[in-house]
Amino acid sequence: LENNYRLLTKFQQKEGHLNVPNSHIEDGMKLGRWLSKEQYQKKKRKLDRSVENGLEDLGVEWNVLPRKLENNYRLLTKFQQKEGHLNVPNSHIEDGMKLGRWLSKEQYQKKKRKLDRSVENGLEDLGVEWNVLPRKLENNYRL
């Protein structure tokens, strides 16, 4: 456990934050996966209190979803400014983030009526269109 804390501190010193990507490996240790599991245990109220306190002392935040969403919204805006639209190809990666895949998943959640309303509103505020297939077909017929 102490080694994990040390690796978290090392990551923070290098990156300036503790938002460790799930796939991140530090000195051969799957640090991102470990931290993700600890965050999950905290969410389920099963995390040992001493571990929780130790992570909080390092500066670990438990609810990172709002910040991740803000980052994704920022990346969508960046894409729109470059491309002039928000029809992000599924394979598109923006600043190392799989933006197209993420947006596609959000659109799928919307279609299934499972998308969180605040996320839906945030995406609509940016100008995301939910039903782009008819417009794509229309554009193909114009060619």
Summary of the structure (lengths in Angstrom):
residues: 143
radius of gyration: 19.0
end to end distance: 61.1
largest distance: 63.9
contacts: 329
relative contact order: 0.08
helix: 62%
strand: 3%
